[in-house]
Amino acid sequence: MEWRPIPAEKTPELDRAIKKITGVDRQESIRSKRCALCAAAVTLKSLSGFQSIEEYHNSGMCQKCQDKFFGKD
């Protein structure tokens, strides 16, 4: 079965603000399996667990960017 990430629901205003600030469409980045920050390819196996997968659906950050942003456990 192929992984098809689904962006978490955000208000249209928040998505527009994220795009205006970062220049990246969060939803499109997630759907295309690319990191919203560094543009690295993201696979299900590249994420370390359920929380990382959920975070990817929320923010679009790959595991490396999540680790940099939140710190490693």
C-alpha positions as CSV (number, residue, x, y, z in Angstrom):
1,M,0.0,0.0,0.0
2,E,1.3,3.4,-1.0
3,W,1.5,6.2,1.7
4,R,-0.6,9.2,0.7
5,P,-0.1,11.9,3.4
6,I,-3.1,14.1,4.0
7,P,-2.5,17.6,5.3
8,A,-4.1,18.4,8.6
9,E,-7.0,20.8,8.5
10,K,-6.0,24.4,9.1
11,T,-8.0,27.5,8.5
12,P,-7.6,29.1,5.1
13,E,-6.2,32.2,6.7
14,L,-3.5,30.2,8.5
15,D,-2.5,28.4,5.3
16,R,-2.3,31.7,3.5
17,A,-0.2,33.2,6.3
18,I,2.2,30.2,6.2
19,K,2.6,30.5,2.5
20,K,3.1,34.3,2.7
21,I,5.8,33.9,5.4
22,T,7.6,30.8,4.0
23,G,6.8,31.0,0.3
24,V,5.7,27.3,0.5
25,D,2.3,25.9,0.1
26,R,2.1,23.6,3.2
27,Q,-0.6,21.4,1.8
28,E,1.0,20.9,-1.6
29,S,4.4,20.1,0.1
30,I,2.8,17.5,2.3
31,R,0.8,15.9,-0.6
32,S,4.0,15.8,-2.8
33,K,6.0,14.2,0.1
34,R,8.5,17.0,0.4
35,C,9.6,18.9,3.5
36,A,8.0,22.3,3.7
37,L,11.3,23.7,5.1
38,C,14.2,22.0,3.3
39,A,12.4,20.4,0.3
40,A,13.9,17.0,1.1
41,A,11.9,14.0,0.0
42,V,9.8,12.4,2.8
43,T,8.9,8.7,3.0
44,L,6.9,7.0,5.7
45,K,10.1,5.1,6.7
46,S,12.1,8.3,7.0
47,L,9.8,9.4,9.9
48,S,10.6,7.9,13.3
49,G,7.2,7.0,14.6
50,F,3.5,7.9,15.0
51,Q,4.2,11.4,16.5
52,S,6.6,12.3,13.7
53,I,4.1,11.2,11.1
54,E,1.4,13.3,12.8
55,E,3.7,16.2,12.9
56,Y,4.5,15.8,9.2
57,H,0.8,16.0,8.4
58,N,0.6,19.1,10.5
59,S,3.7,21.1,9.6
60,G,5.2,19.3,6.6
61,M,8.6,19.0,8.3
62,C,10.8,16.0,7.5
63,Q,12.4,14.1,10.4
64,K,15.6,16.1,10.3
65,C,13.8,19.4,10.4
66,Q,11.5,18.1,13.2
67,D,14.6,17.1,15.2
68,K,16.2,20.5,14.7
69,F,13.0,22.4,15.6
70,F,11.8,20.3,18.6
71,G,15.1,18.6,19.6
72,K,15.8,14.9,19.7
73,D,14.4,12.8,22.5
